[in-house]
Amino acid sequence: MAQLKKNQANSWLQAGVMAVLVSLPTACMQPNRVEGVVQAPTSSEAKSNSTYADVQNLVNLGPRVAGTPVMEKASSYLIDQYRKAGYITEVQTFTYQKFVDLGSNLIVDNVTIEGQALNGSIPGKLNAPLVAVPNVGRSADFAAVNVKGAIAILKRGEIRFSQKAENAAAAGAVGLIIVNNQPGDLYGGSLGGEAKLPVLGLSAEKGNPLIARTPNTQVNLNVNAKRQIVTGRNVIAHLPGVTQPKAILGGHYDSVAGSPGANDNASGTAVVLAIARNLSNTPQARQIWFIAFDGEEDGLHGSRAFVNAAQPQFLSNLKGMMNFDMVGVNNQLGIGGTSSLTALAQASLPQIKTFGSIRGSDHASFADKNVPVLFFYRGSEPNYHTPNDKTIDPKLLDQTTQVGLDILKRLLKTN
């Protein structure tokens, strides 16, 4: 694997690549929620669709969490596929500080209940009574019960996690448990900063029976989490000699902990690879870089590292960056981004749906550097950020690939 090093003479790379912890919206935030039902493809569809095979091969690796050994396997797979399509590849490594749960749980009546520390929780081991707080944890809800010296438990919803934690600490609680308000574990929850007490997330299935228990049950809360430095890996592919592309196509290949990330975002990763395969023997390929970003789910770290390492001239010479994220579920494909590029997309495909500016994915890093951007996205679905994100529709991948190709070719023709 070819890595970008400080002594390489890449015109776009500044000396040293280091991403720092930044406060950004949770990755893949949705402009609206679109429900979708995913139909498993037939065996003939799957066999004939290399893009679908790419998704499944990534999913089969398990959750692709930045900084884990799985990401080395995932990046190696992508490198191999791009090289088979005729491209040279480079791996841009970068580091950042990341909140890591090392195994958090709640022990009730000698039964261990696994949970997930919320990003921003302080670590802690507590033995204290468990007190259910009514509703969702507003100040008035805490006023209705006595949580001083106790571990408060309440439901997710209506107000931010950070506000629930602030209200719990203000009421004298020593710990907080937030129970998901929908089926499944509470993965990827963030407090948006460091809390004053340990905060654990539980699934509705595990948490709701505890809320209904007799008050003041004595429990042990173990929030085992810390911040550590992790190394991310951006996979960059282009034809030999292409040092100044006119366009960048990208999508993140990492997923959240616990989720194999078929739709979010093996789907976008595979579409970018499919477009690269389609163009590999055409003149257009000499005008493009293809990038699989790492660290998106932790705050767009891979794309931030890339644009921060790029020379200003490299970025200013780009006609656009096209980002593909969550494009394997829901029939309606939408686009958003810079007005000039959304207008160009509509000129190519008048029927395409547009939505307002959205910042929750890797194109935002390019937009911050004044690069025109276009975001391809099909909306959220019930399996978003859950262990059930395993299935996509190969026909939607093909459709997105074709739309991306049509718009890209039009973009490259612009002055």
C-alpha positions as CSV (number, residue, x, y, z in Angstrom):
1,M,0.0,0.0,0.0
2,A,1.4,3.4,-1.0
3,Q,1.1,5.9,1.8
4,L,1.3,9.7,1.4
5,K,4.5,10.7,3.2
6,K,5.8,14.1,4.1
7,N,8.7,13.8,1.6
8,Q,6.5,13.0,-1.3
9,A,6.3,15.6,-4.1
10,N,2.6,15.7,-4.3
11,S,1.6,19.2,-5.2
12,W,-1.6,19.1,-3.2
13,L,-0.1,17.9,0.1
14,Q,1.3,20.2,2.7
15,A,3.9,18.8,5.1
16,G,2.3,16.8,7.8
17,V,-1.2,15.4,8.0
18,M,-2.9,15.9,11.4
19,A,-6.7,16.2,12.0
20,V,-7.8,17.6,15.4
21,L,-11.0,16.9,17.3
22,V,-13.7,19.3,16.1
23,S,-17.3,19.8,17.1
24,L,-19.4,18.9,14.1
25,P,-22.9,17.6,13.5
26,T,-23.4,13.8,13.7
27,A,-22.5,12.3,10.4
28,C,-25.2,11.7,7.9
29,M,-27.7,13.9,9.6
30,Q,-30.9,13.9,7.6
31,P,-32.7,16.9,6.0
32,N,-35.9,14.9,6.5
33,R,-36.8,11.3,7.4
34,V,-37.9,9.1,4.6
35,E,-39.1,5.6,5.5
36,G,-38.1,2.8,3.2
37,V,-38.7,-0.9,2.9
38,V,-35.7,-2.8,1.6
39,Q,-36.2,-5.8,-0.6
40,A,-33.5,-8.4,-0.6
41,P,-32.1,-8.8,-4.2
42,T,-32.6,-12.0,-6.1
43,S,-29.6,-14.2,-6.5
44,S,-29.3,-13.3,-10.2
45,E,-29.4,-9.6,-9.4
46,A,-26.6,-10.0,-6.9
47,K,-24.4,-12.2,-9.1
48,S,-24.6,-9.7,-12.0
49,N,-24.0,-6.6,-9.9
50,S,-20.3,-5.9,-9.0
51,T,-21.4,-2.8,-7.1
52,Y,-23.7,-4.8,-4.9
53,A,-20.8,-7.3,-4.4
54,D,-18.6,-4.4,-3.2
55,V,-21.3,-3.5,-0.6
56,Q,-21.6,-7.1,0.6
57,N,-17.8,-7.6,0.8
58,L,-17.5,-4.5,3.0
59,V,-20.5,-5.5,5.1
60,N,-19.0,-9.0,5.6
61,L,-16.0,-7.4,7.4
62,G,-18.3,-6.3,10.2
63,P,-18.6,-2.8,11.6
64,R,-16.0,-0.6,10.0
65,V,-15.0,1.7,12.9
66,A,-12.2,4.2,12.3
67,G,-8.9,3.2,14.0
68,T,-9.7,-0.5,14.2
69,P,-8.0,-3.4,12.3
70,V,-11.2,-3.9,10.3
71,M,-10.5,-0.6,8.5
72,E,-7.1,-1.9,7.3
73,K,-8.9,-4.8,5.7
74,A,-11.6,-2.5,4.2
75,S,-9.0,-0.1,2.8
76,S,-7.0,-3.1,1.4
77,Y,-10.1,-4.3,-0.4
78,L,-10.8,-0.9,-1.9
79,I,-7.1,-0.5,-3.0
80,D,-7.3,-3.9,-4.7
81,Q,-10.5,-3.0,-6.5
82,Y,-9.3,0.4,-7.7
83,R,-6.0,-1.2,-9.0
84,K,-7.9,-3.8,-10.8
85,A,-9.8,-1.0,-12.6
86,G,-6.5,0.5,-13.7
87,Y,-6.0,3.2,-11.1
88,I,-3.0,3.9,-8.8
89,T,-3.8,4.3,-5.1
90,E,-2.5,6.1,-2.1
91,V,-3.4,5.9,1.5
92,Q,-3.5,9.2,3.4
93,T,-3.2,8.5,7.1
94,F,-4.2,11.0,9.7
95,T,-4.8,11.0,13.5
96,Y,-7.4,12.5,15.7
97,Q,-8.7,12.1,19.2
98,K,-11.7,9.8,19.6
99,F,-14.1,8.8,22.3
100,V,-14.0,5.1,22.8
101,D,-16.3,2.8,24.9
102,L,-14.2,0.0,26.3
103,G,-17.2,-2.0,27.6
104,S,-19.9,-0.3,29.7
105,N,-22.7,-1.9,31.6
106,L,-25.3,-1.9,34.3
107,I,-25.6,-4.6,36.9
108,V,-29.0,-5.2,38.4
109,D,-29.8,-8.1,40.7
110,N,-26.4,-9.7,39.7
111,V,-27.5,-9.6,36.0
112,T,-25.1,-7.6,33.7
113,I,-26.9,-5.4,31.1
114,E,-24.6,-4.2,28.3
115,G,-24.9,-0.6,27.3
116,Q,-23.1,2.1,25.3
117,A,-21.4,5.1,26.9
118,L,-22.5,8.3,25.2
119,N,-19.8,10.3,23.6
120,G,-18.7,12.9,26.1
121,S,-19.5,10.9,29.2
122,I,-16.9,10.8,32.0
123,P,-15.9,7.3,33.1
124,G,-17.2,6.1,36.5
125,K,-18.1,3.0,38.6
126,L,-21.1,3.7,40.8
127,N,-23.2,1.8,43.3
128,A,-26.4,3.8,43.9
129,P,-30.2,3.5,43.8
130,L,-31.8,3.7,40.4
131,V,-34.6,6.4,40.2
132,A,-36.9,6.7,37.2
133,V,-37.4,10.2,36.0
134,P,-40.8,10.9,34.3
135,N,-41.1,12.0,30.7
136,V,-37.8,13.0,29.0
137,G,-35.8,14.7,31.7
138,R,-36.7,18.3,31.6
139,S,-36.0,20.3,34.8
140,A,-39.6,20.0,35.8
141,D,-39.4,16.2,35.3
142,F,-36.5,16.0,37.7
143,A,-38.4,18.3,40.2
144,A,-41.0,15.5,40.5
145,V,-38.6,13.0,41.9
146,N,-35.6,12.9,44.3
147,V,-32.4,11.8,42.4
148,K,-29.9,13.2,44.8
149,G,-27.1,10.7,45.1
150,A,-28.9,8.3,42.7
151,I,-28.6,7.1,39.2
152,A,-31.3,8.6,37.1
153,I,-33.0,6.7,34.3
154,L,-35.2,8.3,31.6
155,K,-36.3,8.1,28.0
156,R,-34.6,9.5,24.9
157,G,-36.5,12.2,23.0
158,E,-37.6,15.9,22.7
159,I,-34.6,17.5,24.2
160,R,-30.9,17.0,23.6
161,F,-28.8,14.4,25.4
162,S,-26.6,17.2,26.8
163,Q,-29.7,18.9,28.3
164,K,-30.8,15.7,30.0
165,A,-27.3,15.3,31.5
166,E,-27.1,18.9,32.6
167,N,-30.5,18.6,34.3
168,A,-29.6,15.3,36.0
169,A,-26.4,16.8,37.4
170,A,-28.2,20.0,38.5
171,A,-30.7,17.8,40.4
172,G,-27.9,16.0,42.2
173,A,-27.8,12.7,40.3
174,V,-24.4,10.9,40.3
175,G,-25.1,9.0,37.0
176,L,-27.6,9.0,34.1
177,I,-29.1,6.2,31.9
178,I,-30.9,7.2,28.7
179,V,-33.2,4.6,27.2
180,N,-33.8,4.5,23.5
181,N,-37.3,5.5,22.4
182,Q,-37.3,3.1,19.5
183,P,-36.2,-0.5,19.1
184,G,-32.5,-1.3,19.2
185,D,-29.5,-0.1,21.0
186,L,-28.6,3.6,21.4
187,Y,-25.5,3.7,19.1
188,G,-23.7,6.8,18.2
189,G,-25.2,9.1,20.9
190,S,-23.2,12.2,21.7
191,L,-23.4,14.8,24.5
192,G,-21.7,17.4,22.3
193,G,-19.0,18.0,25.0
194,E,-17.9,16.5,28.3
195,A,-20.6,15.8,30.8
196,K,-20.4,16.2,34.6
197,L,-21.4,12.6,35.3
198,P,-21.3,9.1,33.7
199,V,-24.0,8.6,31.0
200,L,-25.0,5.2,29.7
201,G,-27.3,4.5,26.8
202,L,-29.6,1.4,26.8
203,S,-31.9,-0.1,24.2
204,A,-35.6,0.2,24.7
205,E,-35.8,-3.6,25.3
206,K,-33.3,-3.4,28.1
207,G,-34.2,-0.1,29.6
208,N,-38.0,0.1,29.6
209,P,-38.3,-2.7,32.2
210,L,-35.9,-0.9,34.5
211,I,-38.0,2.3,34.3
212,A,-41.0,0.3,35.4
213,R,-39.2,-1.3,38.3
214,T,-39.9,-0.5,42.0
215,P,-38.2,2.8,42.8
216,N,-34.7,2.9,44.4
217,T,-33.4,-0.4,43.2
218,Q,-29.7,-0.6,44.1
219,V,-27.6,-1.0,40.9
220,N,-24.0,-0.9,39.8
221,L,-23.2,1.4,36.9
222,N,-19.9,1.0,35.0
223,V,-19.1,3.5,32.3
224,N,-15.7,2.4,30.9
225,A,-14.8,5.0,28.3
226,K,-11.9,7.3,27.4
227,R,-10.5,9.4,24.7
228,Q,-7.7,8.0,22.6
229,I,-5.7,8.9,19.5
230,V,-6.7,6.8,16.5
231,T,-5.3,6.7,13.0
232,G,-7.6,7.0,10.0
233,R,-7.0,5.9,6.4
234,N,-8.3,7.8,3.4
235,V,-8.0,5.7,0.2
236,I,-7.2,7.9,-2.9
237,A,-7.4,6.6,-6.4
238,H,-6.6,8.2,-9.8
239,L,-4.9,7.5,-13.1
240,P,-1.1,7.8,-13.2
241,G,0.1,11.4,-13.7
242,V,-3.2,13.0,-12.6
243,T,-1.9,15.5,-10.0
244,Q,-4.6,18.2,-10.5
245,P,-8.1,16.8,-11.0
246,K,-11.1,18.9,-12.0
247,A,-13.5,16.9,-9.8
248,I,-13.3,14.8,-6.7
249,L,-15.8,12.0,-6.1
250,G,-16.0,10.7,-2.6
251,G,-17.9,8.8,0.0
252,H,-17.0,7.5,3.5
253,Y,-16.4,3.8,4.1
254,D,-16.4,3.8,7.9
255,S,-19.5,3.0,9.9
256,V,-20.6,3.5,13.5
257,A,-19.9,0.9,16.2
258,G,-22.2,-2.1,16.1
259,S,-23.4,-1.4,12.5
260,P,-22.1,-3.2,9.4
261,G,-23.0,-0.1,7.5
262,A,-24.5,-1.4,4.2
263,N,-26.4,1.7,3.4
264,D,-24.3,4.0,5.6
265,N,-22.1,4.0,3.8
266,A,-20.9,1.0,1.9
267,S,-23.5,2.1,-0.6
268,G,-21.9,5.4,-1.4
269,T,-18.4,3.9,-1.3
270,A,-19.5,1.3,-3.9
271,V,-21.1,3.8,-6.2
272,V,-17.9,5.9,-6.3
273,L,-16.0,2.8,-7.2
274,A,-18.6,1.9,-9.8
275,I,-18.2,5.3,-11.5
276,A,-14.5,4.8,-11.5
277,R,-14.8,1.5,-13.2
278,N,-17.2,3.0,-15.8
279,L,-14.7,5.8,-16.6
280,S,-11.4,4.0,-16.3
281,N,-10.8,3.8,-20.1
282,T,-12.2,7.3,-21.0
283,P,-10.6,10.7,-21.2
284,Q,-12.8,11.9,-18.3
285,A,-10.9,9.6,-15.9
286,R,-7.9,11.8,-16.3
287,Q,-9.8,14.7,-14.7
288,I,-11.0,12.9,-11.5
289,W,-9.8,11.7,-8.1
290,F,-11.8,9.1,-6.3
291,I,-11.6,9.1,-2.5
292,A,-13.0,6.7,0.2
293,F,-13.0,8.8,3.4
294,D,-12.4,7.4,6.9
295,G,-13.5,8.9,10.2
296,E,-16.7,10.5,8.8
297,E,-18.8,9.1,11.6
298,D,-16.6,10.6,14.2
299,G,-17.0,14.1,12.8
300,L,-15.8,14.3,9.1
301,H,-12.2,13.7,10.1
302,G,-11.1,12.1,6.9
303,S,-12.3,14.8,4.6
304,R,-11.1,17.5,7.0
305,A,-7.7,15.9,6.9
306,F,-7.7,15.9,3.1
307,V,-8.7,19.5,2.6
308,N,-6.4,20.7,5.3
309,A,-3.5,19.0,3.7
310,A,-4.3,20.2,0.2
311,Q,-2.5,23.2,-1.3
312,P,-5.0,26.2,-1.8
313,Q,-4.3,26.0,-5.6
314,F,-5.3,22.4,-5.7
315,L,-8.7,23.1,-4.2
316,S,-9.3,26.3,-6.1
317,N,-8.8,24.5,-9.4
318,L,-11.6,22.0,-8.6
319,K,-14.8,22.4,-10.5
320,G,-16.6,20.4,-7.8
321,M,-16.7,17.7,-5.2
322,M,-19.5,15.1,-5.5
323,N,-20.3,13.1,-2.3
324,F,-22.4,9.9,-2.1
325,D,-23.8,8.9,1.3
326,M,-26.7,6.5,2.0
327,V,-27.8,5.9,-1.6
328,G,-28.8,2.2,-1.4
329,V,-32.3,2.5,0.3
330,N,-35.4,4.5,-0.6
331,N,-36.6,5.1,-4.2
332,Q,-36.3,8.9,-4.2
333,L,-32.7,10.1,-4.9
334,G,-32.1,13.7,-3.7
335,I,-29.3,16.1,-4.2
336,G,-28.2,19.2,-2.3
337,G,-25.2,21.5,-2.2
338,T,-23.9,24.5,-4.0
339,S,-26.6,26.3,-6.0
340,S,-24.5,26.3,-9.2
341,L,-24.1,22.5,-9.1
342,T,-27.7,21.8,-8.1
343,A,-28.7,23.9,-11.1
344,L,-26.4,21.9,-13.3
345,A,-27.8,18.7,-12.0
346,Q,-31.3,19.8,-12.6
347,A,-30.4,20.8,-16.1
348,S,-29.1,17.2,-16.7
349,L,-32.1,15.6,-14.8
350,P,-35.0,17.9,-14.5
351,Q,-37.0,15.4,-12.4
352,I,-34.4,15.0,-9.7
353,K,-35.4,16.1,-6.2
354,T,-33.4,18.8,-4.5
355,F,-33.2,19.7,-0.8
356,G,-31.6,22.6,1.1
357,S,-28.0,22.8,2.2
358,I,-27.0,20.0,4.5
359,R,-23.7,19.8,6.4
360,G,-23.6,16.4,7.9
361,S,-21.3,14.6,5.5
362,D,-17.9,14.8,3.9
363,H,-18.8,17.4,1.2
364,A,-19.1,20.0,4.1
365,S,-15.3,19.9,4.5
366,F,-14.9,20.9,0.9
367,A,-17.6,23.5,1.1
368,D,-15.8,25.1,4.0
369,K,-12.8,25.6,1.6
370,N,-15.1,27.2,-1.1
371,V,-15.1,24.2,-3.3
372,P,-18.5,23.7,-5.1
373,V,-20.2,20.6,-3.8
374,L,-23.0,18.2,-4.7
375,F,-24.5,15.7,-2.2
376,F,-26.3,12.6,-3.3
377,Y,-28.6,11.1,-0.6
378,R,-31.8,9.0,-0.4
379,G,-32.8,9.9,3.2
380,S,-32.8,7.9,6.4
381,E,-34.5,4.5,7.0
382,P,-35.3,2.3,9.9
383,N,-31.9,0.5,10.0
384,Y,-29.9,3.7,10.1
385,H,-27.0,3.3,12.6
386,T,-28.2,-0.1,13.8
387,P,-26.9,-3.7,13.6
388,N,-29.6,-4.2,10.9
389,D,-28.0,-2.0,8.3
390,K,-27.1,-5.0,6.2
391,T,-29.2,-4.8,3.0
392,I,-29.4,-2.4,0.1
393,D,-31.2,-2.5,-3.3
394,P,-28.7,-3.1,-6.1
395,K,-31.0,-1.4,-8.6
396,L,-30.8,1.8,-6.6
397,L,-27.0,1.6,-6.6
398,D,-27.1,1.3,-10.4
399,Q,-29.5,4.2,-10.7
400,T,-27.3,6.4,-8.5
401,T,-24.2,5.4,-10.5
402,Q,-25.9,6.4,-13.7
403,V,-27.1,9.7,-12.3
404,G,-23.7,10.5,-10.9
405,L,-22.1,9.7,-14.3
406,D,-24.5,12.0,-16.2
407,I,-24.0,14.9,-13.9
408,L,-20.2,14.4,-13.7
409,K,-19.8,14.5,-17.5
410,R,-21.8,17.7,-17.6
411,L,-19.7,19.2,-14.8
412,L,-16.5,18.4,-16.6
413,K,-17.7,20.1,-19.7
414,T,-18.3,23.4,-17.9
415,N,-15.9,26.3,-18.3
